[in-house]
Every structure is written in C-alpha cells, then in structure tokens.
Amino acid sequence: MNNEWHTQDPAVWQAVQAEASRQANVIELIASENIASQAVRAVQSSVLTNKYAVGYPGARIYPGNEAIDRIDEIARTRAQDLFGAEYANVFPHSGTQANQAVYAAFLQPGDRILAMSEHAGGHFTHGQAHNFSGQLYDAQFYGVDPTTERLDYAQIERQARAWHPRIIIAGASAYSQLIDWERFRAIADEVGAYLMVDMAHIAGLVAGQVLPSPVPVADVVTSTTHKTLRGPRGGMILAKRQYGAQIDQAVFPRSQSGTLEQIVAAKAIAYREAQQPEFRQYAEQVVQNAQLMARILHETPNVRVVTGGTVNHELTLDVRATGLTGAAAADRLYSVGIATNQELLPLETGRTMGGIRLGTPTITSRNFTPAAVSEVATLIGQVLNHPSDLEQLDQIRQAVQRLTAQFPVTR
C-alpha cells in the first residue's frame, strides 16, 4: 500500500494502523476470520478498482474490458479446477449475495425451504425471519439430536416428507461435526427438492482435501472466499453445468450490477494459493489445532465442548456452568486479548446465548505450534473459571502478548 495518503487523510490512516496493531496483538479465534496473503491484499488496492465491469466476459455493457475478461476467466477456471466443479460464478460480493442469487435462480417467492435452525448452528440467511430469506420464502428448520447434539438424519427425512420443500439447505455457521452430504442428497431426491450446500465456513478445508466435498453431490454450492479459504472478503457459487445459465442471470442482472474486479482478481490469487501443497498442510493443521484445543477444553472444569469435539476448524463451548453468559465470556476473554464470539447452544431457548465459538484458522496462519495452541486453550479455561481475578487476568494478558510476539503476522 502506498503510504503517501497518511498525510492526506490522517484520521483514516491512524484507524488503519490501529487495526493493524490490534490484529498483531490479539489471539484471533473468531472462526470466520483469517489472514489473507500480501498478494491477495495488494491486488485489492490495484487499478482494477477503477474499472466498471457490468455483465459477463464477451458481453459487457461498457467497452475496455479486455484485461478484465481475462481476469474473470482465470478466476472462474481456477475455482472450477480447485473444487472439481462443472460451473462457477465468482462475481457475488459476499456469501449472503451468493445465497440470494441461488434462491432467485431456483425459487419463487413463497416457495418452501428446509434448513438448519440457527439455534442448532445454521446461518441466518437460510430462512430466518429477520433476514430477506425468511421474508421472501416459507422456511422450516431442522435441528440436532438433543442428546448427541448432532444432525438427526431420520428426523430431517421425516420433516422433508411432511414439508415438501422446494430446496433443502445443508451447511452451517457453527457445527463442528461432519455433514453427510450423500444422506442429504438422498433425502432431497426422495422429496423432489434441490440440494443446496453452503460451505462458507469449511471451503478451505474442502479445498485442502481434509473434509469431504459437497460439490459432486449437491445441485448448487455457495461459499465465501475468506474464512478458511484465506482469500478476499467475497462470495462464489459452484453448481452442476445445467444450472449455469439461470444462476448467471440470477447474479446479473437480478442481484447485482458491476463486479468488484479487484476482488475477483484477489479470488483468483487465493484459488491458486489453495492449489499449492502448502495449503493442504495448512488445512490439516487447522483441524489438528482445533481438535487439540477441544481435547484440552474438554478437561477444563465448568466448560463443556458441544458435541464432545470437532472435525473441522471450530468448536462451541457451553460456558453456563462458569456463571457467565456467552457475551460476558467473550467480553472477558477479549479483555486479555483473546477474540471469540458469543454463540447459541443447540436447542437453547431464550434471548441469552450460553456459548462461545472458537476457531483456529488465524492462529494456524500465524504458525502457532501445538504447544502454543495448548497454552491458548489453557488460558481460555483460566479466564472462564476466574473471570474476576484481576491479578490472574493480568498474568494471562502478559502471556497473550508473549505469544503474539512469538508468532507474528507474516502473510
């Protein structure tokens, strides 16, 4: 980034520097955050931001898109190659817009959706009443088994038979176990529904081949391009070839106009990075770090790991036995420099969240060793069990600063 602008707009410059300092000095465990490479970040401030690109390659509204067409084709081809997809649209500005476009392509207002409940770990764009998806479409939700806290496919099948949804959505925002894509496919086929998978959280783990891919199984797959994929903040859609034309039209002109070409180029770079052997090692380490953290926290007094563990990048903790709400626990942890977020617990009722969600993508990108990950998990347990011990909190704060200095942001 050209630093000359710091004299032209010092207020913004100072805020950017403050955020850089915060990222360097905080142990980031928010599961949806990560660290993009310098190449991904650099192209986002390139001359591409100056060009209006409306439409698709070869059929633009404005002239002068020769280079833009090349970038778009590179990004699309790399996305298809990375995930083994027959079709890819890399234009959505976010995961939410990717979901919106898929609904527009496959549904009419009032059509029925069956998706994971937000209380069980689903995302609010999957038909929740406070989101456009719940206002335009008729949504019903499946949950998890109250004992295992895992998906109950027999119950989902019964719901699908009774509800007859037009589309079934699989994928979650806070679910730490494997999702059986083939079982969802069978349920969708039985009731004549499309199968949509939102793999925003696990896309990088799918790309790194440490989790099963939904792409060969689902009709359509949406995702963000940041989170575990380590790209820019944006969205994408992967699908069977026969749905390409209707999805293209649903993205443009139905959902958005000009593409953010600087972001599309950054996506292309991220897709290439994810094709390298080093990325698979990173993806494997993300899961190993999450499982290590889960094992330690499982043995921590007054802390319960939801579902008993994790197979991906995140875990949810039930902190109610500590006397803290999820919000209070996240606030106390952040006061010592550990960033998490409050989270709904499976089948939790009421307005107060009793859990927090942790994720390992960022600390893995910072090359935290297993010993360091173990120490972070231990520190979390100490904070949760001694939230008012100022002397101990100060010691933990110092330990956090030692760890962040030892494992700096280098990407």
C-alpha positions in Angstrom: 0.0 0.0 0.0 1.2 3.5 -0.9 1.8 5.2 2.4 1.6 8.8 1.0 -2.1 9.0 1.8 -1.4 9.1 5.5 -0.7 12.8 5.2 -3.8 13.4 3.1 -6.2 11.6 5.5 -4.5 11.1 8.8 -7.8 10.2 10.6 -8.3 7.1 8.4 -4.6 6.3 8.3 -4.5 6.2 12.1 -7.5 4.0 12.3 -6.0 1.5 9.8 -2.7 1.5 11.8 -4.7 0.9 15.0 -6.4 -2.1 13.3 -3.1 -3.5 12.1 -1.8 -3.2 15.7 -4.9 -4.9 17.1 -4.5 -7.8 14.7 -0.9 -8.2 15.6 -1.5 -8.2 19.3 -4.7 -10.2 19.6 -5.1 -14.0 19.5 -7.8 -14.2 17.0 -10.1 -17.2 17.5 -13.2 -15.9 15.6 -13.9 -18.9 13.3 -14.9 -16.8 10.3 -11.7 -14.7 10.2 -8.3 -15.4 8.8 -5.2 -13.7 7.3 -5.1 -13.0 3.6 -1.7 -13.1 1.8 0.1 -9.9 0.8 -0.7 -10.7 -2.9 -4.4 -11.0 -2.1 -4.4 -7.8 -0.2 -2.2 -5.9 -2.8 -4.4 -6.6 -5.8 -7.4 -5.2 -3.9 -5.9 -1.8 -4.0 -4.8 -2.0 -7.7 -6.1 -0.1 -10.7 -8.8 -2.7 -11.2 -10.9 -0.7 -8.7 -11.2 2.0 -11.4 -12.9 -0.2 -14.0 -16.7 -0.7 -14.2 -17.4 -4.3 -15.4 -21.1 -4.9 -16.0 -22.1 -8.2 -17.5 -20.1 -11.3 -18.3 -16.9 -11.7 -20.4 -17.6 -11.2 -24.1 -20.9 -9.4 -23.3 -20.1 -6.3 -21.4 -22.1 -3.1 -21.2 -19.1 -0.8 -21.3 -16.0 -1.1 -23.5 -12.4 -1.6 -22.3 -12.8 -4.9 -20.6 -10.2 -6.9 -22.4 -8.0 -7.4 -19.4 -11.0 -7.7 -17.1 -12.4 -10.6 -19.2 -9.0 -12.4 -18.8 -9.1 -12.0 -15.0 -12.7 -13.2 -14.8 -12.0 -16.3 -16.9 -8.8 -17.1 -14.8 -10.8 -16.8 -11.6 -13.7 -18.9 -12.9 -11.5 -21.6 -14.3 -9.4 -21.8 -11.1 -12.5 -22.1 -8.9 -13.8 -24.9 -11.1 -10.4 -26.7 -11.0 -9.9 -26.2 -7.3 -13.3 -27.7 -6.3 -13.9 -30.0 -9.3 -17.0 -28.0 -10.2 -18.7 -28.1 -13.6 -19.7 -24.4 -13.2 -18.6 -21.5 -11.2 -19.7 -17.9 -10.7 -17.1 -15.8 -8.9 -19.0 -12.5 -9.0 -21.1 -12.4 -5.8 -19.9 -9.7 -3.4 -20.5 -11.9 -0.3 -21.8 -15.2 0.9 -25.1 -13.6 1.6 -25.4 -12.4 -2.0 -24.4 -15.8 -3.3 -27.2 -17.3 -1.3 -29.6 -14.6 -2.5 -28.7 -15.4 -6.1 -29.2 -19.1 -5.7 -32.7 -18.5 -4.2 -33.5 -16.2 -7.1 -32.4 -18.9 -9.5 -34.3 -21.8 -8.0 -37.2 -20.4 -6.1 -40.2 -18.2 -6.4 -41.4 -16.0 -3.5 -43.4 -18.2 -1.1 -41.6 -21.4 -2.1 -40.6 -23.7 0.8 -37.1 -24.1 2.3 -35.9 -26.7 4.8 -32.7 -25.6 6.5 -30.7 -26.0 9.7 -32.1 -24.0 12.6 -30.0 -21.0 13.7 -30.2 -22.4 17.2 -28.6 -25.7 16.0 -25.8 -23.9 14.2 -27.4 -22.8 10.9 -26.8 -19.4 9.3 -29.4 -16.7 9.4 -29.5 -16.3 5.6 -31.1 -19.8 5.4 -34.6 -18.7 6.0 -34.6 -16.8 9.3 -37.4 -14.4 9.8 -35.1 -11.4 10.4 -33.4 -12.0 7.1 -34.7 -11.5 3.5 -34.7 -15.3 3.0 -37.3 -15.7 5.7 -39.4 -12.9 4.4 -39.4 -14.0 0.8 -39.6 -17.7 1.3 -41.5 -20.1 3.6 -38.9 -21.7 5.8 -39.0 -24.6 8.2 -35.9 -25.7 10.2 -34.3 -29.0 11.3 -32.2 -29.3 14.4 -29.9 -31.7 16.1 -30.5 -34.7 18.4 -30.8 -33.3 22.0 -28.5 -36.0 23.4 -25.7 -36.1 20.8 -26.1 -32.5 19.5 -25.5 -33.9 16.1 -27.7 -33.9 13.0 -30.6 -36.4 13.2 -31.0 -37.5 9.6 -34.0 -39.7 10.2 -35.8 -36.7 11.7 -34.7 -34.5 8.8 -36.1 -37.1 6.4 -39.4 -37.1 8.2 -39.6 -33.3 8.1 -38.8 -33.3 4.4 -41.5 -35.8 3.7 -44.1 -33.7 5.6 -42.9 -30.3 4.4 -42.1 -31.0 0.7 -39.6 -28.2 0.4 -38.5 -26.8 -3.0 -34.9 -26.6 -1.7 -33.1 -28.3 1.1 -30.1 -26.4 2.5 -27.2 -28.2 4.2 -24.2 -26.4 5.8 -23.7 -24.4 9.0 -22.2 -21.5 10.7 -21.4 -23.3 13.9 -21.4 -27.1 13.6 -18.3 -28.9 14.5 -19.1 -32.4 13.1 -19.1 -33.9 9.6 -22.2 -33.4 7.5 -23.3 -36.4 5.4 -23.8 -34.8 2.0 -24.9 -38.1 0.5 -27.6 -38.6 3.0 -28.9 -35.1 2.3 -28.8 -35.9 -1.4 -30.9 -39.0 -0.8 -33.5 -37.0 1.2 -33.7 -34.3 -1.4 -34.1 -36.8 -4.2 -36.9 -38.6 -2.2 -39.0 -35.4 -1.9 -38.1 -33.9 -5.3 -36.1 -31.0 -3.8 -33.0 -29.2 -5.0 -30.0 -29.7 -2.6 -28.0 -26.5 -1.8 -24.9 -26.6 0.4 -23.5 -23.5 2.0 -19.9 -24.4 2.7 -18.7 -20.9 3.6 -17.0 -22.0 6.8 -15.3 -25.1 5.5 -14.4 -24.2 1.9 -10.7 -24.1 2.7 -10.8 -27.4 4.4 -12.6 -28.9 1.4 -10.0 -27.3 -0.9 -7.3 -28.7 1.3 -8.9 -32.2 1.0 -9.3 -32.7 4.7 -13.1 -32.7 4.6 -15.5 -34.4 2.1 -16.5 -32.2 -0.7 -20.2 -31.4 -1.3 -19.6 -30.2 -4.8 -20.0 -33.5 -6.7 -23.2 -34.3 -4.6 -25.2 -31.0 -4.4 -27.1 -29.3 -7.2 -25.5 -26.0 -6.1 -22.9 -24.9 -3.5 -22.3 -21.4 -2.2 -19.4 -20.1 -0.2 -17.5 -17.1 0.9 -13.9 -16.8 -0.3 -12.4 -15.7 3.0 -12.7 -17.7 6.3 -10.7 -21.0 5.9 -10.1 -20.3 2.2 -7.9 -17.3 3.1 -9.0 -15.1 0.2 -10.6 -11.7 0.0 -14.0 -11.0 1.5 -16.4 -12.2 -1.2 -18.7 -15.0 -2.4 -18.9 -17.6 -5.1 -21.3 -20.2 -6.5 -20.5 -23.7 -7.7 -23.0 -25.8 -9.5 -23.9 -28.5 -12.0 -23.4 -27.3 -15.6 -27.2 -27.4 -16.4 -27.9 -24.7 -13.8 -25.3 -22.3 -15.1 -27.4 -20.0 -17.2 -30.1 -19.5 -14.6 -27.5 -18.8 -11.9 -25.7 -16.3 -14.2 -28.9 -14.4 -14.7 -29.7 -14.5 -11.0 -26.4 -12.9 -10.2 -26.5 -10.4 -13.0 -28.8 -8.6 -13.6 -31.2 -9.8 -10.8 -28.9 -9.5 -7.8 -26.1 -7.0 -8.6 -24.7 -4.9 -11.3 -21.0 -4.2 -11.7 -18.5 -6.7 -10.3 -15.8 -5.8 -7.9 -12.9 -6.6 -10.3 -10.2 -6.0 -7.7 -11.9 -8.6 -5.5 -12.4 -11.1 -8.4 -8.6 -10.8 -9.1 -7.9 -11.4 -5.4 -10.2 -14.5 -5.5 -8.1 -15.8 -8.5 -4.9 -15.4 -6.5 -6.5 -17.2 -3.5 -7.7 -20.1 -5.6 -4.1 -20.6 -6.9 -2.7 -20.4 -3.4 -5.2 -23.1 -2.3 -3.9 -25.4 -5.1 -0.4 -25.5 -3.6 0.8 -28.3 -1.4 1.5 -25.9 1.4 -2.3 -25.1 1.6 -3.1 -28.7 2.2 -0.6 -28.7 5.1 -2.3 -25.6 6.5 -5.8 -27.1 6.2 -4.6 -30.2 8.0 -3.1 -28.1 10.8 -6.2 -26.1 11.2 -8.1 -29.2 12.1 -5.4 -30.6 14.3 -5.2 -27.4 16.2 -9.0 -27.3 16.7 -9.0 -30.9 17.9 -6.1 -30.2 20.3 -7.9 -27.2 21.7 -11.1 -29.2 22.1 -9.3 -32.0 24.0 -7.8 -29.6 26.5 -11.1 -27.6 27.0 -13.0 -30.9 27.4 -10.9 -31.5 30.5 -11.5 -27.9 31.8 -13.8 -27.6 34.8 -17.2 -25.9 34.2 -16.6 -25.9 30.4 -18.4 -28.3 28.0 -17.4 -28.8 24.4 -20.6 -29.0 22.3 -20.8 -32.4 20.5 -17.8 -33.5 22.5 -15.2 -32.4 19.9 -14.7 -31.2 16.4 -13.6 -32.5 13.0 -13.2 -29.1 11.4 -11.9 -25.6 12.3 -14.3 -24.6 15.1 -15.8 -25.6 18.4 -18.5 -24.2 20.5 -18.2 -24.1 24.3 -21.1 -24.2 26.8 -19.9 -21.8 29.5 -23.1 -21.6 31.6 -21.5 -23.6 34.5 -19.0 -20.8 34.9 -21.8 -18.4 35.7 -21.1 -16.4 32.6 -23.3 -15.7 29.6 -21.7 -16.2 26.2 -21.5 -12.4 25.8 -19.8 -12.0 29.2 -17.4 -14.8 28.5 -16.4 -13.3 25.1 -16.0 -9.9 26.6 -13.8 -11.2 29.4 -11.6 -13.1 27.0 -11.2 -10.1 24.8 -10.2 -8.0 27.8 -7.0 -10.2 27.9 -6.5 -10.2 24.1 -8.3 -13.4 23.1 -11.0 -12.8 20.5 -14.0 -15.1 20.4 -17.8 -14.6 19.9 -20.9 -15.5 21.7 -22.9 -18.3 20.2 -26.2 -20.0 20.5 -26.2 -23.5 22.0 -28.1 -26.4 20.4 -31.7 -26.2 21.3 -31.1 -23.2 23.5 -34.2 -21.1 24.2 -34.5 -17.5 25.3 -32.6 -14.5 24.2 -29.3 -15.0 26.2 -26.7 -17.1 24.5 -24.9 -19.5 26.7 -22.0 -20.4 24.5 -18.9 -19.1 22.7 -17.4 -20.1 19.4 -13.7 -20.7 18.8 -11.9 -21.2 15.6 -8.3 -22.0 14.6 -7.8 -20.6 11.1 -6.0 -17.4 12.1 -3.7 -18.9 14.7 -2.8 -21.6 12.2 -2.0 -18.9 9.6 0.3 -17.4 12.3 2.1 -20.7 12.7 1.1 -21.3 16.3 2.8 -24.5 17.4 0.9 -27.3 19.2 2.5 -26.2 22.4 1.2 -22.6 21.8 -2.3 -23.9 20.9 -2.3 -25.9 24.1 -1.3 -22.8 26.1 -4.1 -20.8 24.5 -6.7 -23.4 25.4 -5.4 -23.4 29.0 -5.5 -19.6 29.2 -9.1 -19.7 28.0 -10.1 -22.1 30.7 -8.4 -19.9 33.3 -10.3 -16.8 32.2 -13.6 -18.6 32.1 -13.1 -20.0 35.6 -11.6 -16.9 37.2 -13.3 -14.0 35.4 -12.9 -11.6 38.3 -9.4 -12.4 39.4 -7.7 -9.2 38.2 -4.2 -10.4 39.1 -4.6 -13.7 37.2 -6.2 -11.8 34.3 -3.2 -9.5 34.1 -0.8 -12.5 34.0 -2.9 -14.1 31.2 -2.8 -10.8 29.3 1.0 -10.8 29.5 1.1 -14.4 28.3 -1.1 -13.4 25.3 1.3 -10.6 24.4 4.2 -13.1 24.7 2.5 -15.5 22.3 1.5 -12.8 19.7 5.1 -11.5 19.7 6.4 -15.1 19.3 4.1 -15.8 16.4 3.7 -12.6 14.4 1.5 -11.9 11.4 3.8 -12.7 8.4 1.5 -13.3 5.5 
